[in-house]
Amino acid sequence: MHEAVTYNRYYEKFLDFREASLNFFKRVGRRKALLRKRITDKFQIIDAPIFAS
């Protein structure tokens, strides 16, 4: 989302930014192939007491 909405863009009003963000999520299906390439299942497991439930 950051790349599609905020890279090299300035939004005069918050409402303009909000609309651009919402439009990204409305059209996320069109970017499915790109997102699948960038999102992986390789997560780092954090084993620290502070994160335990």
FENMO-V257630 format. One record per helix or strand. SS is the DSSP state (H for helix, E for strand). FROM is the first residue (numbers start at 0). TO is the last residue. If there is no record, write none. Layout:
<<SS | FROM | TO> <SS | FROM | TO>>
//
This chain:
<<H | 1 | 4> <H | 13 | 25> <H | 27 | 37> <H | 48 | 50>>
//
